[in-house]
Amino acid sequence: MLKFIKGHMESMEGIATYPMISLLIFFAFFVVLFWWVFTAKKDYIEKVSNLPLEDEN
């Protein structure tokens, strides 16, 4: 079964672009995430981090 899939995928034109696109999406997501973490306001981070400790009343 694996030989069939490998042989079938090797015959496709441009199949090598899909791993590159997924790598770029993965990299871009984490770059944006790190940018958000380092530029987030400290007041917001403190407020959100204390939410589990607040009483519901």
All heavy atoms as atom14 arrays in JSON, in Angstrom:
{
  "sequence": "MLKFIKGHMESMEGIATYPMISLLIFFAFFVVLFWWVFTAKKDYIEKVSNLPLEDEN",
  "atom14_mask": [
    [1, 1, 1, 1, 1, 1, 1, 1, 0, 0, 0, 0, 0, 0],
    [1, 1, 1, 1, 1, 1, 1, 1, 0, 0, 0, 0, 0, 0],
    [1, 1, 1, 1, 1, 1, 1, 1, 1, 0, 0, 0, 0, 0],
    [1, 1, 1, 1, 1, 1, 1, 1, 1, 1, 1, 0, 0, 0],
    [1, 1, 1, 1, 1, 1, 1, 1, 0, 0, 0, 0, 0, 0],
    [1, 1, 1, 1, 1, 1, 1, 1, 1, 0, 0, 0, 0, 0],
    [1, 1, 1, 1, 0, 0, 0, 0, 0, 0, 0, 0, 0, 0],
    [1, 1, 1, 1, 1, 1, 1, 1, 1, 1, 0, 0, 0, 0],
    [1, 1, 1, 1, 1, 1, 1, 1, 0, 0, 0, 0, 0, 0],
    [1, 1, 1, 1, 1, 1, 1, 1, 1, 0, 0, 0, 0, 0],
    [1, 1, 1, 1, 1, 1, 0, 0, 0, 0, 0, 0, 0, 0],
    [1, 1, 1, 1, 1, 1, 1, 1, 0, 0, 0, 0, 0, 0],
    [1, 1, 1, 1, 1, 1, 1, 1, 1, 0, 0, 0, 0, 0],
    [1, 1, 1, 1, 0, 0, 0, 0, 0, 0, 0, 0, 0, 0],
    [1, 1, 1, 1, 1, 1, 1, 1, 0, 0, 0, 0, 0, 0],
    [1, 1, 1, 1, 1, 0, 0, 0, 0, 0, 0, 0, 0, 0],
    [1, 1, 1, 1, 1, 1, 1, 0, 0, 0, 0, 0, 0, 0],
    [1, 1, 1, 1, 1, 1, 1, 1, 1, 1, 1, 1, 0, 0],
    [1, 1, 1, 1, 1, 1, 1, 0, 0, 0, 0, 0, 0, 0],
    [1, 1, 1, 1, 1, 1, 1, 1, 0, 0, 0, 0, 0, 0],
    [1, 1, 1, 1, 1, 1, 1, 1, 0, 0, 0, 0, 0, 0],
    [1, 1, 1, 1, 1, 1, 0, 0, 0, 0, 0, 0, 0, 0],
    [1, 1, 1, 1, 1, 1, 1, 1, 0, 0, 0, 0, 0, 0],
    [1, 1, 1, 1, 1, 1, 1, 1, 0, 0, 0, 0, 0, 0],
    [1, 1, 1, 1, 1, 1, 1, 1, 0, 0, 0, 0, 0, 0],
    [1, 1, 1, 1, 1, 1, 1, 1, 1, 1, 1, 0, 0, 0],
    [1, 1, 1, 1, 1, 1, 1, 1, 1, 1, 1, 0, 0, 0],
    [1, 1, 1, 1, 1, 0, 0, 0, 0, 0, 0, 0, 0, 0],
    [1, 1, 1, 1, 1, 1, 1, 1, 1, 1, 1, 0, 0, 0],
    [1, 1, 1, 1, 1, 1, 1, 1, 1, 1, 1, 0, 0, 0],
    [1, 1, 1, 1, 1, 1, 1, 0, 0, 0, 0, 0, 0, 0],
    [1, 1, 1, 1, 1, 1, 1, 0, 0, 0, 0, 0, 0, 0],
    [1, 1, 1, 1, 1, 1, 1, 1, 0, 0, 0, 0, 0, 0],
    [1, 1, 1, 1, 1, 1, 1, 1, 1, 1, 1, 0, 0, 0],
    [1, 1, 1, 1, 1, 1, 1, 1, 1, 1, 1, 1, 1, 1],
    [1, 1, 1, 1, 1, 1, 1, 1, 1, 1, 1, 1, 1, 1],
    [1, 1, 1, 1, 1, 1, 1, 0, 0, 0, 0, 0, 0, 0],
    [1, 1, 1, 1, 1, 1, 1, 1, 1, 1, 1, 0, 0, 0],
    [1, 1, 1, 1, 1, 1, 1, 0, 0, 0, 0, 0, 0, 0],
    [1, 1, 1, 1, 1, 0, 0, 0, 0, 0, 0, 0, 0, 0],
    [1, 1, 1, 1, 1, 1, 1, 1, 1, 0, 0, 0, 0, 0],
    [1, 1, 1, 1, 1, 1, 1, 1, 1, 0, 0, 0, 0, 0],
    [1, 1, 1, 1, 1, 1, 1, 1, 0, 0, 0, 0, 0, 0],
    [1, 1, 1, 1, 1, 1, 1, 1, 1, 1, 1, 1, 0, 0],
    [1, 1, 1, 1, 1, 1, 1, 1, 0, 0, 0, 0, 0, 0],
    [1, 1, 1, 1, 1, 1, 1, 1, 1, 0, 0, 0, 0, 0],
    [1, 1, 1, 1, 1, 1, 1, 1, 1, 0, 0, 0, 0, 0],
    [1, 1, 1, 1, 1, 1, 1, 0, 0, 0, 0, 0, 0, 0],
    [1, 1, 1, 1, 1, 1, 0, 0, 0, 0, 0, 0, 0, 0],
    [1, 1, 1, 1, 1, 1, 1, 1, 0, 0, 0, 0, 0, 0],
    [1, 1, 1, 1, 1, 1, 1, 1, 0, 0, 0, 0, 0, 0],
    [1, 1, 1, 1, 1, 1, 1, 0, 0, 0, 0, 0, 0, 0],
    [1, 1, 1, 1, 1, 1, 1, 1, 0, 0, 0, 0, 0, 0],
    [1, 1, 1, 1, 1, 1, 1, 1, 1, 0, 0, 0, 0, 0],
    [1, 1, 1, 1, 1, 1, 1, 1, 0, 0, 0, 0, 0, 0],
    [1, 1, 1, 1, 1, 1, 1, 1, 1, 0, 0, 0, 0, 0],
    [1, 1, 1, 1, 1, 1, 1, 1, 0, 0, 0, 0, 0, 0]
  ],
  "atom14_positions": [
    [[0.82, -1.19, 0.0], [0.0, 0.0, 0.0], [0.87, 1.26, 0.0], [0.59, 2.19, -0.72], [-0.92, -0.05, 1.23], [-1.84, 1.12, 1.34], [-3.11, 1.02, 0.09], [-4.16, 2.3, 0.56], [0.0, 0.0, 0.0], [0.0, 0.0, 0.0], [0.0, 0.0, 0.0], [0.0, 0.0, 0.0], [0.0, 0.0, 0.0], [0.0, 0.0, 0.0]],
    [[1.91, 1.26, 0.84], [2.78, 2.43, 0.92], [3.54, 2.64, -0.38], [3.73, 3.79, -0.8], [3.75, 2.29, 2.09], [4.61, 3.5, 2.41], [3.72, 4.7, 2.73], [5.52, 3.22, 3.57], [0.0, 0.0, 0.0], [0.0, 0.0, 0.0], [0.0, 0.0, 0.0], [0.0, 0.0, 0.0], [0.0, 0.0, 0.0], [0.0, 0.0, 0.0]],
    [[3.94, 1.55, -1.04], [4.64, 1.68, -2.32], [3.72, 2.3, -3.37], [4.15, 3.09, -4.19], [5.14, 0.32, -2.79], [6.32, -0.2, -2.02], [6.79, -1.52, -2.58], [7.95, -2.05, -1.77], [8.46, -3.32, -2.33], [0.0, 0.0, 0.0], [0.0, 0.0, 0.0], [0.0, 0.0, 0.0], [0.0, 0.0, 0.0], [0.0, 0.0, 0.0]],
    [[2.45, 1.93, -3.32], [1.48, 2.49, -4.27], [1.33, 3.99, -4.06], [1.34, 4.76, -5.02], [0.13, 1.79, -4.11], [-0.97, 2.47, -4.89], [-1.04, 2.33, -6.26], [-1.92, 3.24, -4.24], [-2.04, 2.94, -6.99], [-2.92, 3.87, -4.96], [-2.99, 3.71, -6.33], [0.0, 0.0, 0.0], [0.0, 0.0, 0.0], [0.0, 0.0, 0.0]],
    [[1.2, 4.4, -2.81], [1.03, 5.82, -2.5], [2.28, 6.59, -2.89], [2.2, 7.65, -3.51], [0.68, 6.01, -1.02], [-0.68, 5.41, -0.72], [0.72, 7.48, -0.63], [-1.05, 5.38, 0.75], [0.0, 0.0, 0.0], [0.0, 0.0, 0.0], [0.0, 0.0, 0.0], [0.0, 0.0, 0.0], [0.0, 0.0, 0.0], [0.0, 0.0, 0.0]],
    [[3.45, 6.06, -2.54], [4.69, 6.74, -2.87], [4.87, 6.86, -4.38], [5.22, 7.92, -4.89], [5.87, 5.98, -2.26], [7.19, 6.67, -2.47], [8.33, 5.91, -1.82], [9.63, 6.61, -2.12], [10.79, 5.83, -1.66], [0.0, 0.0, 0.0], [0.0, 0.0, 0.0], [0.0, 0.0, 0.0], [0.0, 0.0, 0.0], [0.0, 0.0, 0.0]],
    [[4.6, 5.79, -5.1], [4.72, 5.81, -6.55], [3.72, 6.76, -7.18], [4.02, 7.45, -8.15], [0.0, 0.0, 0.0], [0.0, 0.0, 0.0], [0.0, 0.0, 0.0], [0.0, 0.0, 0.0], [0.0, 0.0, 0.0], [0.0, 0.0, 0.0], [0.0, 0.0, 0.0], [0.0, 0.0, 0.0], [0.0, 0.0, 0.0], [0.0, 0.0, 0.0]],
    [[2.52, 6.78, -6.65], [1.48, 7.68, -7.17], [1.85, 9.14, -6.92], [1.65, 9.98, -7.79], [0.14, 7.34, -6.53], [-1.0, 8.14, -7.04], [-1.46, 8.03, -8.33], [-1.76, 9.09, -6.45], [-2.46, 8.87, -8.51], [-2.67, 9.52, -7.38], [0.0, 0.0, 0.0], [0.0, 0.0, 0.0], [0.0, 0.0, 0.0], [0.0, 0.0, 0.0]],
    [[2.37, 9.46, -5.74], [2.7, 10.84, -5.43], [3.94, 11.31, -6.2], [4.04, 12.48, -6.53], [2.9, 11.01, -3.92], [1.61, 10.85, -3.15], [1.81, 11.13, -1.41], [1.95, 12.89, -1.37], [0.0, 0.0, 0.0], [0.0, 0.0, 0.0], [0.0, 0.0, 0.0], [0.0, 0.0, 0.0], [0.0, 0.0, 0.0], [0.0, 0.0, 0.0]],
    [[4.87, 10.41, -6.48], [6.05, 10.8, -7.25], [5.7, 11.14, -8.69], [6.4, 11.91, -9.34], [7.08, 9.68, -7.22], [7.8, 9.57, -5.89], [8.78, 8.4, -5.85], [8.75, 7.56, -6.78], [9.55, 8.34, -4.89], [0.0, 0.0, 0.0], [0.0, 0.0, 0.0], [0.0, 0.0, 0.0], [0.0, 0.0, 0.0], [0.0, 0.0, 0.0]],
    [[4.6, 10.58, -9.18], [4.21, 10.86, -10.57], [3.49, 12.19, -10.71], [3.28, 12.65, -11.83], [3.33, 9.72, -11.09], [2.09, 9.72, -10.42], [0.0, 0.0, 0.0], [0.0, 0.0, 0.0], [0.0, 0.0, 0.0], [0.0, 0.0, 0.0], [0.0, 0.0, 0.0], [0.0, 0.0, 0.0], [0.0, 0.0, 0.0], [0.0, 0.0, 0.0]],
    [[3.09, 12.81, -9.62], [2.37, 14.08, -9.68], [3.34, 15.23, -9.94], [4.41, 15.29, -9.35], [1.62, 14.35, -8.38], [0.51, 13.42, -8.09], [-0.17, 13.81, -6.49], [-1.84, 13.34, -6.72], [0.0, 0.0, 0.0], [0.0, 0.0, 0.0], [0.0, 0.0, 0.0], [0.0, 0.0, 0.0], [0.0, 0.0, 0.0], [0.0, 0.0, 0.0]],
    [[2.93, 16.13, -10.79], [3.73, 17.32, -11.09], [3.57, 18.33, -9.96], [2.46, 18.6, -9.51], [3.27, 17.95, -12.4], [3.53, 17.11, -13.62], [4.99, 17.14, -14.02], [5.63, 18.18, -13.81], [5.47, 16.12, -14.54], [0.0, 0.0, 0.0], [0.0, 0.0, 0.0], [0.0, 0.0, 0.0], [0.0, 0.0, 0.0], [0.0, 0.0, 0.0]],
    [[4.66, 18.88, -9.47], [4.62, 19.95, -8.47], [4.24, 19.5, -7.08], [3.82, 20.32, -6.26], [0.0, 0.0, 0.0], [0.0, 0.0, 0.0], [0.0, 0.0, 0.0], [0.0, 0.0, 0.0], [0.0, 0.0, 0.0], [0.0, 0.0, 0.0], [0.0, 0.0, 0.0], [0.0, 0.0, 0.0], [0.0, 0.0, 0.0], [0.0, 0.0, 0.0]],
    [[4.36, 18.21, -6.79], [3.96, 17.71, -5.46], [4.89, 18.23, -4.37], [4.51, 18.33, -3.21], [3.9, 16.16, -5.46], [3.2, 15.63, -4.22], [5.28, 15.56, -5.56], [1.74, 15.85, -4.19], [0.0, 0.0, 0.0], [0.0, 0.0, 0.0], [0.0, 0.0, 0.0], [0.0, 0.0, 0.0], [0.0, 0.0, 0.0], [0.0, 0.0, 0.0]],
    [[6.1, 18.63, -4.71], [7.07, 19.11, -3.73], [6.7, 20.47, -3.17], [7.24, 20.88, -2.14], [8.46, 19.16, -4.33], [0.0, 0.0, 0.0], [0.0, 0.0, 0.0], [0.0, 0.0, 0.0], [0.0, 0.0, 0.0], [0.0, 0.0, 0.0], [0.0, 0.0, 0.0], [0.0, 0.0, 0.0], [0.0, 0.0, 0.0], [0.0, 0.0, 0.0]],
    [[5.79, 21.17, -3.81], [5.41, 22.51, -3.31], [4.53, 22.42, -2.07], [4.54, 23.35, -1.26], [4.68, 23.31, -4.4], [3.54, 22.6, -4.82], [5.59, 23.57, -5.57], [0.0, 0.0, 0.0], [0.0, 0.0, 0.0], [0.0, 0.0, 0.0], [0.0, 0.0, 0.0], [0.0, 0.0, 0.0], [0.0, 0.0, 0.0], [0.0, 0.0, 0.0]],
    [[3.77, 21.34, -1.9], [2.87, 21.24, -0.75], [3.61, 21.19, 0.59], [3.19, 21.87, 1.53], [1.94, 20.04, -0.91], [0.97, 20.24, -2.06], [1.07, 19.49, -3.22], [-0.03, 21.19, -1.98], [0.21, 19.67, -4.28], [-0.91, 21.38, -3.03], [-0.79, 20.62, -4.17], [-1.65, 20.82, -5.21], [0.0, 0.0, 0.0], [0.0, 0.0, 0.0]],
    [[4.68, 20.43, 0.73], [5.42, 20.49, 2.0], [6.02, 21.86, 2.26], [6.06, 22.32, 3.4], [6.51, 19.44, 1.86], [6.08, 18.55, 0.77], [5.2, 19.35, -0.12], [0.0, 0.0, 0.0], [0.0, 0.0, 0.0], [0.0, 0.0, 0.0], [0.0, 0.0, 0.0], [0.0, 0.0, 0.0], [0.0, 0.0, 0.0], [0.0, 0.0, 0.0]],
    [[6.45, 22.54, 1.21], [7.02, 23.88, 1.39], [5.95, 24.87, 1.84], [6.19, 25.71, 2.7], [7.67, 24.36, 0.1], [8.94, 23.62, -0.25], [10.18, 23.71, 1.05], [10.54, 25.44, 1.04], [0.0, 0.0, 0.0], [0.0, 0.0, 0.0], [0.0, 0.0, 0.0], [0.0, 0.0, 0.0], [0.0, 0.0, 0.0], [0.0, 0.0, 0.0]],
    [[4.77, 24.77, 1.25], [3.67, 25.66, 1.64], [3.28, 25.41, 3.1], [3.08, 26.36, 3.86], [2.47, 25.48, 0.7], [2.8, 26.02, -0.69], [1.22, 26.15, 1.24], [1.77, 25.68, -1.75], [0.0, 0.0, 0.0], [0.0, 0.0, 0.0], [0.0, 0.0, 0.0], [0.0, 0.0, 0.0], [0.0, 0.0, 0.0], [0.0, 0.0, 0.0]],
    [[3.18, 24.15, 3.49], [2.82, 23.85, 4.87], [3.9, 24.32, 5.85], [3.58, 24.8, 6.94], [2.54, 22.37, 5.06], [3.68, 21.61, 4.79], [0.0, 0.0, 0.0], [0.0, 0.0, 0.0], [0.0, 0.0, 0.0], [0.0, 0.0, 0.0], [0.0, 0.0, 0.0], [0.0, 0.0, 0.0], [0.0, 0.0, 0.0], [0.0, 0.0, 0.0]],
    [[5.17, 24.22, 5.46], [6.25, 24.71, 6.3], [6.17, 26.23, 6.45], [6.36, 26.77, 7.54], [7.6, 24.3, 5.74], [8.83, 24.78, 6.51], [8.87, 24.13, 7.88], [10.1, 24.48, 5.74], [0.0, 0.0, 0.0], [0.0, 0.0, 0.0], [0.0, 0.0, 0.0], [0.0, 0.0, 0.0], [0.0, 0.0, 0.0], [0.0, 0.0, 0.0]],
    [[5.88, 26.93, 5.36], [5.76, 28.39, 5.42], [4.57, 28.82, 6.29], [4.69, 29.78, 7.05], [5.62, 28.95, 4.01], [6.88, 28.91, 3.16], [6.58, 29.36, 1.74], [7.96, 29.78, 3.78], [0.0, 0.0, 0.0], [0.0, 0.0, 0.0], [0.0, 0.0, 0.0], [0.0, 0.0, 0.0], [0.0, 0.0, 0.0], [0.0, 0.0, 0.0]],
    [[3.45, 28.11, 6.18], [2.29, 28.43, 7.02], [2.63, 28.2, 8.49], [2.31, 29.03, 9.35], [1.08, 27.61, 6.59], [0.59, 28.07, 5.23], [-0.05, 27.71, 7.62], [-0.48, 27.19, 4.61], [0.0, 0.0, 0.0], [0.0, 0.0, 0.0], [0.0, 0.0, 0.0], [0.0, 0.0, 0.0], [0.0, 0.0, 0.0], [0.0, 0.0, 0.0]],
    [[3.27, 27.09, 8.8], [3.68, 26.77, 10.16], [4.63, 27.84, 10.7], [4.45, 28.36, 11.81], [4.37, 25.4, 10.17], [4.86, 24.95, 11.51], [3.99, 24.4, 12.43], [6.2, 25.08, 11.84], [4.45, 23.99, 13.67], [6.67, 24.66, 13.07], [5.78, 24.11, 13.99], [0.0, 0.0, 0.0], [0.0, 0.0, 0.0], [0.0, 0.0, 0.0]],
    [[5.63, 28.21, 9.92], [6.6, 29.22, 10.33], [5.94, 30.58, 10.52], [6.19, 31.26, 11.51], [7.72, 29.3, 9.29], [8.81, 30.26, 9.65], [9.72, 29.94, 10.65], [8.92, 31.47, 9.0], [10.73, 30.83, 10.99], [9.92, 32.37, 9.33], [10.82, 32.04, 10.33], [0.0, 0.0, 0.0], [0.0, 0.0, 0.0], [0.0, 0.0, 0.0]],
    [[5.07, 30.96, 9.59], [4.39, 32.26, 9.68], [3.5, 32.33, 10.92], [3.44, 33.36, 11.6], [3.57, 32.51, 8.44], [0.0, 0.0, 0.0], [0.0, 0.0, 0.0], [0.0, 0.0, 0.0], [0.0, 0.0, 0.0], [0.0, 0.0, 0.0], [0.0, 0.0, 0.0], [0.0, 0.0, 0.0], [0.0, 0.0, 0.0], [0.0, 0.0, 0.0]],
    [[2.81, 31.23, 11.23], [1.95, 31.2, 12.42], [2.77, 31.47, 13.68], [2.37, 32.29, 14.52], [1.24, 29.85, 12.53], [0.48, 29.68, 13.81], [-0.73, 30.3, 14.0], [1.0, 28.9, 14.83], [-1.43, 30.14, 15.17], [0.31, 28.73, 16.02], [-0.91, 29.36, 16.19], [0.0, 0.0, 0.0], [0.0, 0.0, 0.0], [0.0, 0.0, 0.0]],
    [[3.9, 30.81, 13.83], [4.7, 31.0, 15.04], [5.42, 32.35, 15.07], [5.63, 32.9, 16.14], [5.66, 29.83, 15.24], [4.98, 28.65, 15.83], [4.61, 27.58, 15.03], [4.63, 28.6, 17.17], [3.95, 26.49, 15.56], [3.96, 27.53, 17.71], [3.62, 26.47, 16.91], [0.0, 0.0, 0.0], [0.0, 0.0, 0.0], [0.0, 0.0, 0.0]],
    [[5.76, 32.9, 13.93], [6.33, 34.25, 13.9], [5.29, 35.25, 14.39], [5.58, 36.12, 15.21], [6.83, 34.6, 12.48], [7.09, 36.09, 12.35], [8.07, 33.8, 12.15], [0.0, 0.0, 0.0], [0.0, 0.0, 0.0], [0.0, 0.0, 0.0], [0.0, 0.0, 0.0], [0.0, 0.0, 0.0], [0.0, 0.0, 0.0], [0.0, 0.0, 0.0]],
    [[4.06, 35.12, 13.89], [2.98, 36.02, 14.34], [2.69, 35.81, 15.82], [2.49, 36.77, 16.56], [1.71, 35.8, 13.49], [0.51, 36.51, 14.08], [1.95, 36.24, 12.07], [0.0, 0.0, 0.0], [0.0, 0.0, 0.0], [0.0, 0.0, 0.0], [0.0, 0.0, 0.0], [0.0, 0.0, 0.0], [0.0, 0.0, 0.0], [0.0, 0.0, 0.0]],
    [[2.71, 34.57, 16.28], [2.47, 34.28, 17.7], [3.56, 34.9, 18.57], [3.24, 35.54, 19.59], [2.41, 32.78, 17.92], [2.05, 32.32, 19.33], [0.62, 32.71, 19.66], [2.24, 30.83, 19.44], [0.0, 0.0, 0.0], [0.0, 0.0, 0.0], [0.0, 0.0, 0.0], [0.0, 0.0, 0.0], [0.0, 0.0, 0.0], [0.0, 0.0, 0.0]],
    [[4.83, 34.75, 18.2], [5.91, 35.36, 18.98], [5.82, 36.87, 18.95], [6.04, 37.54, 19.96], [7.28, 34.91, 18.45], [7.67, 33.54, 18.9], [8.13, 32.62, 17.97], [7.59, 33.16, 20.22], [8.49, 31.35, 18.36], [7.95, 31.89, 20.63], [8.4, 30.98, 19.7], [0.0, 0.0, 0.0], [0.0, 0.0, 0.0], [0.0, 0.0, 0.0]],
    [[5.46, 37.45, 17.8], [5.3, 38.9, 17.7], [4.2, 39.38, 18.65], [4.37, 40.36, 19.36], [4.98, 39.3, 16.26], [4.65, 40.74, 16.11], [5.52, 41.78, 16.1], [3.35, 41.31, 16.02], [4.83, 42.96, 15.98], [3.49, 42.7, 15.93], [2.07, 40.76, 15.98], [2.4, 43.54, 15.82], [0.99, 41.6, 15.86], [1.17, 42.97, 15.78]],
    [[3.08, 38.64, 18.69], [1.98, 39.03, 19.58], [2.39, 38.92, 21.04], [2.06, 39.79, 21.85], [0.75, 38.15, 19.31], [-0.38, 38.51, 20.2], [-1.27, 39.53, 20.03], [-0.75, 37.87, 21.43], [-2.16, 39.56, 21.07], [-1.87, 38.55, 21.95], [-0.24, 36.79, 22.14], [-2.48, 38.19, 23.13], [-0.86, 36.43, 23.32], [-1.96, 37.13, 23.8]],
    [[3.11, 37.87, 21.39], [3.53, 37.67, 22.78], [4.45, 38.79, 23.23], [4.31, 39.33, 24.33], [4.21, 36.29, 22.95], [4.94, 36.21, 24.28], [3.18, 35.19, 22.84], [0.0, 0.0, 0.0], [0.0, 0.0, 0.0], [0.0, 0.0, 0.0], [0.0, 0.0, 0.0], [0.0, 0.0, 0.0], [0.0, 0.0, 0.0], [0.0, 0.0, 0.0]],
    [[5.39, 39.17, 22.39], [6.35, 40.19, 22.8], [5.8, 41.61, 22.72], [6.34, 42.51, 23.36], [7.63, 40.09, 21.96], [8.45, 38.88, 22.33], [8.74, 37.91, 21.41], [8.94, 38.73, 23.62], [9.49, 36.8, 21.74], [9.68, 37.63, 23.98], [9.96, 36.66, 23.03], [0.0, 0.0, 0.0], [0.0, 0.0, 0.0], [0.0, 0.0, 0.0]],
    [[4.73, 41.84, 21.98], [4.16, 43.18, 21.89], [2.88, 43.34, 22.7], [2.32, 44.44, 22.72], [3.87, 43.55, 20.43], [2.93, 42.62, 19.89], [5.15, 43.58, 19.61], [0.0, 0.0, 0.0], [0.0, 0.0, 0.0], [0.0, 0.0, 0.0], [0.0, 0.0, 0.0], [0.0, 0.0, 0.0], [0.0, 0.0, 0.0], [0.0, 0.0, 0.0]],
    [[2.42, 42.28, 23.35], [1.19, 42.37, 24.15], [1.43, 43.28, 25.35], [2.52, 43.3, 25.94], [0.76, 40.99, 24.61], [0.0, 0.0, 0.0], [0.0, 0.0, 0.0], [0.0, 0.0, 0.0], [0.0, 0.0, 0.0], [0.0, 0.0, 0.0], [0.0, 0.0, 0.0], [0.0, 0.0, 0.0], [0.0, 0.0, 0.0], [0.0, 0.0, 0.0]],
    [[0.39, 44.02, 25.7], [0.51, 44.93, 26.84], [0.55, 44.12, 28.14], [-0.15, 43.13, 28.3], [-0.67, 45.89, 26.85], [-0.65, 46.8, 25.66], [-1.78, 47.79, 25.72], [-1.66, 48.69, 24.51], [-2.66, 49.71, 24.45], [0.0, 0.0, 0.0], [0.0, 0.0, 0.0], [0.0, 0.0, 0.0], [0.0, 0.0, 0.0], [0.0, 0.0, 0.0]],
    [[1.38, 44.56, 29.03], [1.58, 43.84, 30.3], [0.3, 43.84, 31.14], [0.03, 42.87, 31.85], [2.73, 44.45, 31.09], [4.04, 44.46, 30.34], [4.46, 43.08, 29.91], [5.73, 43.14, 29.09], [5.98, 41.96, 28.33], [0.0, 0.0, 0.0], [0.0, 0.0, 0.0], [0.0, 0.0, 0.0], [0.0, 0.0, 0.0], [0.0, 0.0, 0.0]],
    [[-0.48, 44.9, 31.05], [-1.74, 44.94, 31.81], [-2.7, 43.85, 31.33], [-3.35, 43.19, 32.14], [-2.42, 46.31, 31.64], [-1.6, 47.43, 32.27], [-0.82, 47.14, 33.2], [-1.75, 48.58, 31.81], [0.0, 0.0, 0.0], [0.0, 0.0, 0.0], [0.0, 0.0, 0.0], [0.0, 0.0, 0.0], [0.0, 0.0, 0.0], [0.0, 0.0, 0.0]],
    [[-2.77, 43.65, 30.03], [-3.64, 42.61, 29.47], [-3.17, 41.23, 29.9], [-3.98, 40.39, 30.29], [-3.68, 42.71, 27.95], [-4.47, 41.61, 27.31], [-5.87, 41.6, 27.36], [-3.84, 40.55, 26.66], [-6.6, 40.58, 26.79], [-4.56, 39.53, 26.09], [-5.94, 39.55, 26.15], [-6.66, 38.54, 25.59], [0.0, 0.0, 0.0], [0.0, 0.0, 0.0]],
    [[-1.87, 40.99, 29.84], [-1.32, 39.69, 30.23], [-1.6, 39.42, 31.71], [-1.99, 38.31, 32.1], [0.2, 39.63, 29.96], [0.49, 39.82, 28.47], [0.81, 38.35, 30.47], [-0.02, 38.72, 27.59], [0.0, 0.0, 0.0], [0.0, 0.0, 0.0], [0.0, 0.0, 0.0], [0.0, 0.0, 0.0], [0.0, 0.0, 0.0], [0.0, 0.0, 0.0]],
    [[-1.45, 40.43, 32.53], [-1.71, 40.27, 33.97], [-3.18, 40.0, 34.23], [-3.54, 39.15, 35.05], [-1.25, 41.52, 34.72], [-1.26, 41.35, 36.22], [-0.64, 42.53, 36.93], [0.35, 43.09, 36.41], [-1.17, 42.9, 37.98], [0.0, 0.0, 0.0], [0.0, 0.0, 0.0], [0.0, 0.0, 0.0], [0.0, 0.0, 0.0], [0.0, 0.0, 0.0]],
    [[-4.06, 40.73, 33.53], [-5.5, 40.55, 33.71], [-5.92, 39.13, 33.31], [-6.67, 38.46, 34.03], [-6.25, 41.57, 32.86], [-7.74, 41.41, 32.9], [-8.41, 42.41, 31.97], [-9.9, 42.14, 31.89], [-10.57, 42.98, 30.9], [0.0, 0.0, 0.0], [0.0, 0.0, 0.0], [0.0, 0.0, 0.0], [0.0, 0.0, 0.0], [0.0, 0.0, 0.0]],
    [[-5.44, 38.66, 32.17], [-5.81, 37.33, 31.69], [-5.21, 36.24, 32.57], [-5.83, 35.21, 32.8], [-5.37, 37.16, 30.22], [-5.59, 35.75, 29.72], [-6.13, 38.13, 29.34], [0.0, 0.0, 0.0], [0.0, 0.0, 0.0], [0.0, 0.0, 0.0], [0.0, 0.0, 0.0], [0.0, 0.0, 0.0], [0.0, 0.0, 0.0], [0.0, 0.0, 0.0]],
    [[-4.01, 36.45, 33.07], [-3.39, 35.42, 33.91], [-4.07, 35.29, 35.26], [-4.0, 34.24, 35.89], [-1.9, 35.72, 34.09], [-1.72, 36.9, 34.83], [0.0, 0.0, 0.0], [0.0, 0.0, 0.0], [0.0, 0.0, 0.0], [0.0, 0.0, 0.0], [0.0, 0.0, 0.0], [0.0, 0.0, 0.0], [0.0, 0.0, 0.0], [0.0, 0.0, 0.0]],
    [[-4.76, 36.34, 35.7], [-5.46, 36.27, 36.98], [-6.9, 35.79, 36.86], [-7.57, 35.62, 37.88], [-5.44, 37.65, 37.65], [-4.08, 37.98, 38.2], [-3.31, 37.11, 38.59], [-3.74, 39.26, 38.19], [0.0, 0.0, 0.0], [0.0, 0.0, 0.0], [0.0, 0.0, 0.0], [0.0, 0.0, 0.0], [0.0, 0.0, 0.0], [0.0, 0.0, 0.0]],
    [[-7.4, 35.58, 35.68], [-8.79, 35.15, 35.49], [-9.12, 33.84, 36.22], [-10.17, 33.75, 36.84], [-9.1, 35.01, 34.01], [-9.42, 36.3, 33.28], [-9.64, 36.02, 31.8], [-10.63, 36.98, 33.85], [0.0, 0.0, 0.0], [0.0, 0.0, 0.0], [0.0, 0.0, 0.0], [0.0, 0.0, 0.0], [0.0, 0.0, 0.0], [0.0, 0.0, 0.0]],
    [[-8.27, 32.82, 36.17], [-8.63, 31.59, 36.89], [-8.68, 31.74, 38.39], [-9.29, 30.95, 39.1], [-7.53, 30.59, 36.49], [-6.91, 31.14, 35.28], [-7.08, 32.62, 35.36], [0.0, 0.0, 0.0], [0.0, 0.0, 0.0], [0.0, 0.0, 0.0], [0.0, 0.0, 0.0], [0.0, 0.0, 0.0], [0.0, 0.0, 0.0], [0.0, 0.0, 0.0]],
    [[-8.04, 32.77, 38.92], [-7.97, 32.95, 40.37], [-9.1, 33.81, 40.91], [-9.3, 33.87, 42.12], [-6.62, 33.58, 40.74], [-5.39, 32.82, 40.26], [-4.14, 33.61, 40.58], [-5.34, 31.43, 40.88], [0.0, 0.0, 0.0], [0.0, 0.0, 0.0], [0.0, 0.0, 0.0], [0.0, 0.0, 0.0], [0.0, 0.0, 0.0], [0.0, 0.0, 0.0]],
    [[-9.85, 34.48, 40.03], [-10.91, 35.37, 40.48], [-12.13, 34.57, 40.91], [-12.43, 33.52, 40.38], [-11.3, 36.32, 39.36], [-10.23, 37.34, 39.05], [-10.65, 38.26, 37.93], [-11.75, 38.1, 37.38], [-9.84, 39.14, 37.59], [0.0, 0.0, 0.0], [0.0, 0.0, 0.0], [0.0, 0.0, 0.0], [0.0, 0.0, 0.0], [0.0, 0.0, 0.0]],
    [[-12.83, 35.15, 41.88], [-14.07, 34.54, 42.35], [-15.2, 34.91, 41.4], [-15.23, 36.03, 40.85], [-14.39, 35.07, 43.76], [-15.49, 34.28, 44.42], [-15.8, 33.17, 43.96], [-16.05, 34.8, 45.41], [0.0, 0.0, 0.0], [0.0, 0.0, 0.0], [0.0, 0.0, 0.0], [0.0, 0.0, 0.0], [0.0, 0.0, 0.0], [0.0, 0.0, 0.0]],
    [[-16.15, 34.03, 41.16], [-17.23, 34.29, 40.22], [-18.22, 35.31, 40.73], [-18.96, 35.88, 39.96], [-17.96, 32.99, 39.88], [-17.1, 32.03, 39.06], [-17.87, 30.81, 38.68], [-19.11, 30.79, 38.79], [-17.22, 29.83, 38.26], [0.0, 0.0, 0.0], [0.0, 0.0, 0.0], [0.0, 0.0, 0.0], [0.0, 0.0, 0.0], [0.0, 0.0, 0.0]],
    [[-18.29, 35.52, 42.02], [-19.28, 36.47, 42.57], [-18.81, 37.84, 42.4], [-18.24, 38.62, 42.69], [-19.57, 36.15, 44.03], [-20.27, 34.8, 44.13], [-20.96, 34.4, 43.2], [-20.08, 34.09, 45.22], [0.0, 0.0, 0.0], [0.0, 0.0, 0.0], [0.0, 0.0, 0.0], [0.0, 0.0, 0.0], [0.0, 0.0, 0.0], [0.0, 0.0, 0.0]]
  ]
}
